[in-house]
Amino acid sequence: MEQDRWAREPVSSEEMAELLKKTASDCLPPPEVARKAETVGVTKAKLDVPSTMLLGILAGAFIGLGAMLCTLVTTDAGLGFGLTRLLGGVVFCLGLVLVVVAGAELFTGNCLLVMSWFSGKVSFGRLLRNWGLVYFANLIGSLALVGLMFYTLQWGFNSDAVGANAVLTANAKVNLSFTSALTRGILCNALVCLAIWLCFSARTVVGKIFAILFPITAFVAAGFEHSIANMYFIPMGMLLAKQSAVVQAAGLTSAGVANLNVMGFVANLIPVTIGNIIGGSLLVGAVYWTAYLRQERADVWMAIRRWLKTMVPFPHPTELEEAVGLASGSNALREALAQALLAKHAKAGETVALEHMGSKALREVLARAVLAKSGRDDTFFTRLAREPDEILKDYDLNPEERTALSSGDIKWLESRVSVLGDPLGTWVTLRLASSKEDR
């Protein structure tokens, strides 16, 4: 049937272009990768708590499996220092392959969510929520695998040599200086996020695996520090440090593993985690956002800046609060803000027709933008897009206004806010349009 249709009907150039696009094997170009990373970040930030936690636990266990395999194959390898490190890096890739292909939430990879935040598509609160939940879930998954692996007694293989390798690895990590751990963490997650970036570019599973292979092998072989991998390496070393036969096989004494404890674990995680955030968020996420998305998102930023300069009649909303003596969340303050905006334009000689402004309630909704950009109501327009009935229930809007705000009727809103000046109209339009796209 399908073949008959193609035989009867000529294929248009548009259809052929779309078909070629869908079947293309080439990797995505960097600008497209940047847009995809931004979109993926929005999806991750909107994930509900149970799903985020479950996928985070899986990621912790997956990275732990890579760490376990790395410990095993580098034990008594006899290949020399460099080749042994190379082999360990190759097999450690198992962890990120499972995260990317099977699907899981990994803290270090999620540092790329800053790209969505920079574009205004994810709030700072959502960003921190994702990082906090995923980091904690990764810890749970890693510790759960540590417990399981300890009771397998795998560490006793080769006359406790596997356990000795694990103790030596963990002991080296807890004895790093703060500066060394920090810089190794920066370089580590720069490579990890580059691996994720390359995976966004790949169109096939094989392509994703190869995208992961070289950056991850490089960070492991170079001895860089990965906070989630250390959630497996160090606790496993802590457990095995209590096994006298393992410590003896490692050529250490009880005094030599004195730092293999909870304090040593935390002292390593703090600088490594900070370094991972810097390496992934700034060296990769911020750099690529600036290179590829800055110009595309400039209209939003310019509209916000112009609106703040021209629409707010006071240097800072706090001064208005002090002037009217009201709490920032009250309806009276919102109305005062709206009246202040109208007064500013009237003072400038502009004609303001209140009947064209809509009702008092509509002016109050628009005035919320002042509080939103002061950092006190950052999610107002996002919530307006996602749950309009809830956010608008306290406003005495007429049916036309309520319908327009709930549905994101941009043209109708433009007809009402245009009298306030283009910056505010542009900003409201862009914010609502962006929020609608995110739903």
C-alpha positions in Angstrom: 0.0 0.0 0.0 2.7 2.5 1.0 4.8 1.5 -2.0 1.8 2.0 -4.3 1.3 5.5 -2.9 5.0 6.4 -3.5 4.7 4.9 -7.0 1.6 7.0 -7.8 2.5 10.3 -6.2 5.6 12.3 -6.8 7.7 13.2 -3.8 7.9 16.9 -3.2 11.2 18.6 -2.3 9.9 19.4 1.2 9.0 15.7 1.8 12.3 14.6 0.5 14.1 17.1 2.7 12.2 15.9 5.8 12.8 12.2 4.9 16.5 12.8 4.5 16.6 14.7 7.8 14.9 11.8 9.6 17.2 9.2 8.1 20.4 11.2 8.3 23.3 9.4 10.0 25.5 12.5 10.4 25.9 14.0 13.8 24.0 17.1 14.8 25.9 20.3 14.3 27.0 22.2 17.5 24.2 24.9 17.3 21.6 22.1 17.1 23.3 20.3 20.0 23.0 23.5 22.1 19.3 23.8 21.4 18.8 20.1 22.2 20.8 20.4 25.5 18.5 23.4 26.4 15.4 21.4 25.7 16.6 18.3 27.6 17.4 20.5 30.6 13.8 21.8 30.7 12.5 18.2 30.6 14.8 17.2 33.4 13.9 20.2 35.6 10.2 19.4 35.2 10.5 15.7 36.1 8.5 14.8 39.3 10.3 14.0 42.5 9.6 10.2 42.5 10.9 9.8 39.0 13.9 12.0 39.6 14.8 10.1 42.8 14.4 6.7 41.1 16.4 7.6 38.1 19.1 9.2 40.3 19.4 6.0 42.4 19.9 4.1 39.1 22.6 6.5 38.0 24.5 6.1 41.3 24.4 2.4 40.9 25.4 2.5 37.2 28.4 4.7 37.9 29.3 2.4 40.8 29.3 -0.6 38.4 31.8 1.2 36.2 33.9 1.9 39.3 33.7 -1.7 40.4 34.8 -3.0 36.9 37.6 -0.4 36.9 38.9 -1.7 40.2 38.7 -5.3 39.1 40.5 -5.1 35.7 43.3 -2.8 37.0 44.2 -5.3 39.7 47.5 -6.9 39.0 47.1 -6.1 35.3 50.8 -6.1 34.6 50.6 -3.7 31.7 52.6 -0.9 33.2 51.3 2.4 34.7 50.0 4.1 31.5 48.3 1.2 29.9 46.7 0.0 33.1 45.2 3.5 33.6 44.0 3.4 30.0 42.3 0.1 30.5 40.7 1.3 33.7 39.3 4.3 31.8 37.9 2.2 29.0 36.0 -0.1 31.3 34.8 2.7 33.6 32.8 4.0 30.5 30.3 1.2 31.4 28.8 3.6 34.0 28.0 6.5 31.7 26.9 4.2 28.8 24.3 2.8 31.2 23.2 6.3 32.3 22.9 7.6 28.8 21.5 4.6 26.9 19.4 3.0 29.6 18.3 6.3 31.0 19.1 7.8 34.4 19.7 11.1 36.2 23.4 11.8 36.9 24.4 14.9 38.9 27.5 15.6 37.0 25.8 15.4 33.6 22.9 17.6 34.9 25.3 20.5 35.4 24.4 21.3 31.8 20.9 22.4 33.0 22.5 25.8 33.5 21.9 26.3 29.7 18.2 26.1 30.2 18.5 28.5 33.2 20.5 31.0 31.3 17.8 31.0 28.6 15.1 31.7 31.2 13.3 28.4 30.6 14.2 26.9 34.0 14.1 28.9 37.3 17.0 28.9 39.6 14.9 27.1 42.2 14.1 24.3 39.7 17.8 24.0 38.9 18.8 23.7 42.5 15.9 21.3 43.2 17.1 19.0 40.4 20.7 19.1 41.5 19.9 18.5 45.1 17.5 15.6 44.5 19.8 13.9 41.9 22.9 14.3 44.1 21.2 12.7 47.1 19.7 9.9 44.9 23.1 9.2 43.3 24.5 8.8 46.8 21.8 6.3 47.8 22.4 4.3 44.6 26.1 4.3 45.1 26.0 3.2 48.8 23.4 0.5 48.0 25.8 -1.0 45.4 28.7 -0.7 47.9 26.7 -2.9 50.4 25.8 -5.4 47.7 29.4 -5.7 46.4 30.9 -6.0 49.9 28.7 -9.1 50.6 29.6 -10.7 47.3 33.2 -11.1 48.7 34.5 -10.2 45.3 37.1 -8.1 47.0 38.7 -11.4 48.2 39.6 -12.4 44.6 43.2 -13.1 43.8 44.2 -13.5 47.4 42.6 -10.1 48.5 44.4 -8.3 45.7 41.1 -6.8 44.4 40.2 -5.5 47.9 43.8 -4.1 48.3 43.4 -2.2 45.0 40.1 -0.7 46.2 41.7 0.3 49.5 44.7 2.0 47.8 42.4 3.8 45.4 40.1 5.1 48.2 43.0 6.0 50.4 44.7 8.1 47.7 41.4 10.1 47.3 40.9 10.9 50.9 44.4 12.2 51.2 44.2 14.7 48.4 44.6 18.4 49.3 41.5 20.7 48.9 43.1 22.4 45.9 44.1 19.2 44.2 40.6 17.7 44.6 39.0 20.9 43.4 41.0 21.2 40.2 40.7 17.5 39.5 37.0 17.8 39.9 36.9 20.8 37.5 38.7 18.9 34.8 36.8 15.7 35.4 33.4 17.2 34.8 34.5 19.3 31.9 35.3 16.0 30.2 32.1 14.3 31.5 29.9 17.1 30.2 31.7 17.1 26.9 30.9 13.4 26.7 27.2 14.2 27.3 27.4 17.0 24.8 28.8 14.6 22.1 26.0 12.2 23.0 23.4 14.9 22.2 25.1 15.1 18.8 25.0 11.4 18.1 22.0 9.8 16.3 22.6 6.1 17.1 23.4 4.0 20.2 26.8 3.1 18.7 27.5 6.8 18.1 26.6 7.6 21.8 28.9 4.9 23.1 31.8 6.2 21.0 31.0 9.7 22.1 31.4 8.6 25.7 34.5 6.4 25.2 37.3 9.0 24.7 36.4 11.8 27.2 35.6 9.4 30.0 38.7 7.2 29.4 40.7 10.4 29.5 39.4 11.6 32.8 39.9 8.2 34.5 43.3 7.6 33.1 44.4 11.2 34.1 43.3 10.6 37.7 40.6 13.3 37.8 37.9 13.3 40.5 34.2 12.4 39.9 32.0 13.1 42.9 29.5 10.3 42.1 32.2 7.7 41.3 33.8 8.6 44.7 30.5 7.8 46.4 31.4 4.2 45.5 35.2 4.2 45.6 35.6 5.7 49.1 32.8 3.9 51.0 34.0 0.6 49.6 37.5 1.5 50.8 36.2 2.4 54.2 34.6 -1.0 54.6 37.6 -2.9 53.3 39.9 -0.9 55.6 38.4 -2.8 58.5 39.6 -6.1 56.9 43.1 -6.7 58.3 44.0 -9.2 55.5 43.0 -6.7 52.8 45.0 -3.8 54.5 48.0 -6.2 54.8 47.7 -7.1 51.1 47.7 -3.4 50.2 51.0 -3.0 52.1 49.4 -0.5 54.6 49.0 -0.3 58.3 46.0 0.8 60.3 47.6 4.2 60.8 48.1 4.4 57.0 44.3 4.2 56.4 43.4 6.6 59.3 41.7 9.0 56.9 39.5 6.4 55.4 36.4 7.4 57.5 33.3 9.5 57.1 35.2 12.8 57.7 37.7 11.9 55.0 34.8 11.0 52.7 33.1 14.3 53.2 36.4 16.2 53.0 36.9 14.7 49.5 33.3 15.2 48.3 33.1 18.9 49.1 35.9 20.2 46.9 35.3 17.5 44.2 31.6 18.5 44.0 32.4 22.2 43.8 34.9 21.4 41.1 32.4 19.3 39.2 29.9 22.1 39.2 32.5 24.6 37.9 33.8 22.3 35.2 30.4 21.2 33.9 28.3 24.4 34.4 30.9 27.0 33.5 33.5 25.5 31.3 31.0 23.6 29.2 27.4 24.8 29.7 28.1 28.5 30.0 30.7 28.5 27.3 28.5 26.8 24.7 25.4 28.8 25.7 27.3 32.0 25.1 28.7 30.7 21.8 25.5 29.3 20.3 22.4 30.5 22.2 23.3 34.0 23.5 22.2 35.8 20.3 19.1 33.7 19.9 17.9 34.5 23.4 19.1 38.1 23.3 15.5 39.3 22.5 14.3 38.1 25.9 17.2 39.6 27.8 17.0 42.9 26.0 13.3 43.2 26.6 13.8 42.5 30.3 16.5 45.1 30.6 14.6 47.7 28.6 11.5 47.2 30.6 13.3 47.4 33.9 14.9 50.7 32.8 11.8 52.4 31.5 8.9 50.9 33.4 9.9 50.8 37.1 9.5 54.3 38.6 11.7 53.5 41.6 15.3 52.4 41.7 14.2 49.2 43.5 10.8 47.7 44.4 11.8 47.8 48.1 11.5 51.6 48.0 7.9 51.3 46.8 7.1 48.9 49.5 8.5 51.3 52.1 6.5 54.2 50.4 3.2 52.4 50.7 4.1 50.4 53.8 2.7 47.1 52.6 3.9 43.5 52.3 5.2 42.5 48.9 2.6 39.8 48.4 -0.5 41.9 49.0 -3.1 42.9 46.5 -2.8 46.5 47.6 0.9 46.6 46.7 0.2 45.1 43.3 -2.4 47.8 42.6 0.1 50.4 43.9 2.7 49.1 41.4 0.2 49.3 38.6 -0.8 52.8 39.4 2.8 53.8 39.7 3.4 52.4 36.2 0.5 54.4 34.8 1.6 57.5 36.6 5.0 57.3 35.1 3.6 57.2 31.6 1.1 60.0 32.3 3.9 62.1 33.7 5.9 61.5 30.5 3.0 63.0 28.5 1.7 59.7 27.2 -2.0 59.1 26.7 -3.2 56.2 28.9 -6.7 55.0 28.3 -7.8 53.0 31.3 -10.7 51.4 29.4 -8.0 50.0 27.0 -6.0 48.7 29.9 -8.5 46.2 30.9 -9.7 45.9 34.5 -7.9 46.7 37.7 -7.3 43.0 38.2 -5.5 42.8 34.8 -3.3 45.7 35.8 -2.5 43.9 39.0 -1.4 40.8 37.1 0.8 42.9 34.9 2.3 44.7 37.9 3.3 41.3 39.3 6.1 41.5 36.7 7.8 44.1 38.8 8.0 41.8 41.8 8.9 38.9 39.5 12.0 40.6 38.2 13.0 41.7 41.8 13.6 38.0 42.4 10.6 37.6 44.8 8.1 36.0 42.4 10.4 34.4 39.9 8.0 31.6 38.8 4.9 33.8 38.3 4.6 33.6 34.5 5.7 30.0 34.5 2.9 29.1 36.9 0.5 31.2 34.9 1.3 28.9 31.9 1.1 25.7 33.8 -1.7 26.3 36.3 -3.6 29.4 35.2 -6.8 28.6 37.2 -4.8 28.4 40.5 -2.6 31.5 39.9 -5.6 33.7 38.8 -8.2 32.6 41.3 -7.6 35.6 43.6 -8.0 38.1 40.7 -11.3 39.6 39.8 -10.8 39.2 36.1 -13.6 39.4 33.5 -14.1 36.2 31.4 -12.3 37.7 28.4 -9.2 38.6 30.5 -9.2 35.3 32.3 -9.5 33.3 29.0 -6.7 35.3 27.4 -4.3 34.9 30.3 -5.1 31.2 30.8 -4.7 30.4 27.1 -1.7 32.6 26.4 -3.6 34.7 23.9 -0.6 36.8 22.9 -2.4 39.1 20.4 -5.1 40.0 22.9 -2.6 40.7 25.6 -0.5 42.8 23.3 -3.6 44.9 22.5 -3.9 45.6 26.2 -0.3 46.1 27.3 0.9 48.0 24.3 -0.3 51.3 26.0 2.3 50.6 28.7 5.1 50.7 26.1 6.8 48.2 23.9 9.3 46.8 26.5 6.6 45.5 28.8 4.4 44.2 26.0 7.4 42.5 24.4 8.5 41.0 27.7 5.1 39.7 28.7 4.7 38.2 25.2 8.0 36.5 25.2 7.6 35.1 28.7 4.2 33.7 28.1 5.2 32.3 24.7 8.2 30.6 26.3 6.2 29.2 29.2 3.6 27.8 26.8 6.3 26.1 24.8 7.6 24.5 28.0 4.4 22.9 29.0 
